Amino acid sequence: MRETVTIAPQVQTETAPQKEKKRIGIFGGTFNPPHIGQLVLAESVGRQLGLEKVYWMPNAQPVDGTHASAIAPSYRMQMVHLAITDNAFFDIELLEIRNGGESHTFNTMRELVSLHPENEYYFILGAEKIKTLATWDHIDELSQLVTFAAGVHEGQSTSSDYPVLWFNVPDIRVSASEIRTRIRMNQSINYLVPERVALFMQEYNLYRGFYD
């Protein structure tokens, strides 16, 4: 009598494909005030990277000595909101303002990565800021959390001791300190900041009698 052998069908287990992370930009700063050069930088780098969105992140209390006398974060937050309100590519991240105190990028990004593991973060900077990275707290750990993306124009260096993606951006040489000086001297700031921001500063009499 022939023995019948039953062979159970093999069950194949499929591993669910890992969901692709969202590519998100963070553009941090004091924004004292936000100006047209920053808008162009964030837009240009973010678009070239193919990001889903760029979040502007005003700090609460900057650790950079050049911004030691920055105006209240509530004013700077409102100016950022006014500057980006008509661009759906931009949004605002208020984590540092909500946390208060000195704003250290490593601590902030560690918290954001923990809160939003679905995101892959790109930290957008101007080329001149790249030279200061060595002075940032926990810079080696930070460079593992985010990808640095820098906007550079002709004549600027593209060398760094840290991994950086470089992108050509329009050469718009505007600085917040120049804008504050112009306001103090009753000079025009037309086209240096969005009109909404200029009207806000005028309404609240910001930066008049302000000394850096």
C-alpha positions, 0 to 999 in steps of 0.5 A: 500500500502506497503511503500518501504524503501531504505537503503543506503549502508554504506561506510567504510572509511579505514585509510591508514596504517602509513608508517614505519619509517626508522631506521637510526644510527647517529655516531657523533664525532670529528674523529681526526682522525677516527680509526679502533675502531670507525669503528668496534663500528659503524658497530657492534652496527648498525648491531645488531640494524638492521639499514638501514644505519649509518651516520658518523657525524663529528662536526665543532667545538667540545664543548668537551675540550679534542678536543679543538685543533682538526684540520680543519673540512675539513680534518676530513671530508675527512678522514671520507669519506676515512675511510667508502668509501668501506662500503655501510652500512655507509654514511656521514652526513655533517649538523654540518660542514655546520652549522659551529660553536660549534656543540651541539648534541641537536640542530643538532638532532632537525634539522635532525628530522625536515628535515627527519620525515621519520627517526627514529634515533639511536645515537651510542656511546661508553660506556665511552661516556654514563657517560658524558651524564649528561653534554650534553646540553638539554640532557632530550629533546635529549633523547626524540628525539633519542634512545641512543645505546651504544657499551660495552665490558667486564668490562664496566658499563651498568648503566645510568640515561638515556634510553640506548640500550646496545650491546656487541662489540669487545674490541678494545682499540684504541684512536685518541690521541694515534694515534696522539702521535704515528704520532708525535713520528714517530711510526707506525700506521699500522692497527690502521686506514684504509690505505687510512686515513694513506696515507692522513695524510702522504700526508698532514703532519697532526698531526706532531708537534701537541700537545694535 
